[in-house]
Amino acid sequence: MKPQISADFRQNIFQSTYIAGCVQLIAAMNPCRCGHLGDPALACSRAPRCASDYQAKVSGPLLDRIDLHVEVQAVTAADLVLPPPAEGSAEVAARVATARAVQTKRYAGSKTRTNAEVDGERLEDVAGPDEAGRQLLAQAAAAMKLSARGYTRVLRVARTIADLEGAERVGRVHVAEALSYRRRAPVN
């Protein structure tokens, strides 16, 4: 798992001074204590209970604040000799820079700098999906039991995905991808 979280925080120092800051957390976690869950060659003898016990150590409210959950498979020796991916790091960096420029322009004249910071009505204005996306989000919110925080985080991530594609409006495909990054139950 490779989660990421961003949040503002205030630290109370000596009962009267506050220091404000912005935090971005990027973390990695094995699927279970031994790290071999789902690997047929090194099968975990306690699966799936090992995974559920191990993953239960991270609290639900903390997990709800993590925007992106991405499972990464182990790299094999065969993977190392494959040709590089079609889109390299430089191309991805260029798309990210373009998306950040779009966000800078979108939020010019306000305290908001990125999609991660937008809230309330402004979030609905810039990240409100089309009708198909809205229906998908409503169904997923009920099925996945999304909290209000989780719902707004899905909208922010969907807006960012749309920015990376150069799309003016958030569509169903952007909402679907954003939902795919929400936390899932442990793998059996």
C-alpha positions in Angstrom: 0.0 0.0 0.0 1.4 3.4 -0.9 -1.0 6.0 0.7 -0.7 9.8 0.6 -2.3 12.4 2.8 -2.2 16.2 3.0 -3.5 18.3 5.8 -3.0 21.6 7.6 -2.0 21.4 11.2 -1.3 23.8 14.1 1.2 23.0 16.7 0.7 24.5 20.2 4.1 25.5 21.6 4.5 26.9 25.1 0.7 27.3 25.5 0.5 30.4 23.4 2.4 30.2 20.1 1.0 28.4 17.1 3.0 27.3 14.1 0.9 26.5 11.0 2.0 24.1 8.4 1.0 21.8 5.6 1.9 18.1 5.7 2.1 15.6 3.0 2.4 12.0 4.2 3.5 9.3 1.9 3.7 5.8 3.5 4.2 2.2 2.6 2.8 -0.8 4.3 3.0 -4.6 3.7 -0.3 -6.4 3.2 0.4 -8.5 6.3 3.0 -9.0 9.0 5.2 -11.3 6.9 4.6 -9.4 3.7 3.9 -12.5 1.6 0.1 -12.3 1.4 -1.1 -13.3 -2.1 2.3 -14.7 -3.1 1.9 -18.4 -4.0 5.6 -19.2 -3.7 5.8 -17.7 -0.2 2.2 -18.2 1.0 1.3 -16.8 4.4 0.2 -19.6 6.8 -2.1 -17.3 8.7 -3.9 -15.7 5.7 -6.3 -14.0 5.5 -6.5 -13.4 9.3 -2.9 -12.2 9.4 -3.8 -9.4 6.9 -6.9 -8.3 8.7 -5.2 -8.3 12.1 -2.1 -6.4 10.7 -4.2 -3.9 8.8 -6.5 -3.3 11.7 -3.6 -1.7 13.6 -4.1 1.5 11.4 -7.2 3.3 12.6 -10.2 4.0 10.3 -10.2 7.7 10.8 -6.5 7.9 9.8 -7.2 5.7 6.7 -10.1 8.0 5.8 -7.7 10.9 5.6 -5.5 9.1 3.1 -6.4 10.1 -0.4 -4.6 7.5 -2.5 -4.3 3.8 -1.7 -2.3 2.0 -4.4 -1.3 -1.6 -4.3 2.2 -2.2 -5.7 3.2 -5.7 -6.7 6.7 -7.0 -5.9 9.2 -6.4 -8.8 10.5 -9.7 -10.2 13.8 -10.3 -12.0 11.8 -10.6 -15.2 10.3 -7.1 -14.7 13.8 -5.6 -14.6 14.7 -6.7 -18.1 11.4 -5.4 -19.7 11.6 -2.2 -21.8 10.8 1.1 -20.1 7.1 2.2 -19.9 5.7 4.2 -22.8 5.3 7.2 -20.6 8.5 8.1 -18.8 9.2 10.2 -15.8 9.8 13.4 -17.9 6.4 13.0 -19.6 4.6 12.5 -16.3 6.4 15.5 -14.8 5.3 17.7 -17.7 1.7 16.6 -17.3 1.9 17.4 -13.5 3.4 20.8 -14.2 0.6 21.6 -16.7 -2.0 20.5 -14.2 -0.4 22.6 -11.4 -0.4 25.6 -13.8 -4.1 25.1 -14.5 -4.8 25.0 -10.8 -2.7 28.1 -10.2 -4.8 29.9 -12.8 -8.1 28.5 -11.5 -7.4 29.7 -7.9 -5.7 33.0 -8.7 -6.8 35.7 -6.3 -7.8 33.3 -3.5 -6.0 31.7 -0.6 -6.5 28.3 -2.3 -3.6 27.1 -4.4 -4.4 23.5 -5.3 -7.4 21.2 -5.6 -6.3 19.6 -2.3 -7.2 22.9 -0.5 -10.5 23.7 -2.0 -13.7 23.3 0.1 -17.4 24.0 0.2 -19.3 25.6 -2.6 -16.0 26.4 -4.5 -15.3 22.6 -4.5 -18.7 21.9 -6.0 -18.1 24.6 -8.6 -14.7 23.3 -9.8 -15.1 19.6 -9.1 -18.8 18.9 -9.4 -19.0 16.0 -11.9 -21.3 15.6 -14.8 -24.6 13.8 -14.3 -23.2 10.3 -14.9 -20.3 11.1 -12.5 -22.7 12.4 -9.9 -24.8 9.3 -10.1 -21.7 7.0 -9.8 -20.5 9.0 -6.8 -23.8 8.8 -5.1 -24.0 5.1 -5.6 -20.4 4.6 -4.4 -20.9 6.8 -1.4 -23.7 4.6 -0.2 -22.0 1.3 -1.1 -18.6 2.2 0.3 -20.1 4.1 3.2 -18.0 7.2 2.5 -17.8 9.8 5.2 -18.3 13.4 4.3 -14.5 13.7 4.4 -14.1 10.8 2.1 -16.7 12.2 -0.3 -15.0 15.6 -0.6 -11.6 13.8 -1.0 -13.0 11.8 -3.9 -14.1 15.0 -5.6 -10.7 16.7 -5.1 -8.9 13.6 -6.5 -11.3 13.4 -9.4 -10.7 17.1 -10.2 -6.9 16.5 -10.2 -7.3 13.5 -12.5 -9.3 15.6 -14.9 -6.6 18.3 -14.7 -3.9 15.7 -15.5 -6.0 14.7 -18.6 -6.6 18.3 -19.6 -10.4 18.0 -19.2 -12.5 21.0 -18.4 -15.2 19.1 -16.5 -15.0 16.2 -14.1 -16.6 13.2 -15.7 -17.7 9.7 -14.7 -14.3 8.2 -15.7 -12.5 10.7 -13.4 -14.9 9.9 -10.5 -14.4 6.1 -11.1 -10.7 6.4 -11.0 -10.8 8.5 -7.9 -13.0 6.0 -6.2 -10.6 3.2 -7.2 -8.0 4.8 -4.9 -10.1 4.7 -1.8 -9.3 2.1 0.9 -10.4 -1.5 0.2 -10.9 -4.4 2.5 -7.8 -6.6 3.0 -7.0 -9.1 0.2 -7.7 -12.8 1.0 
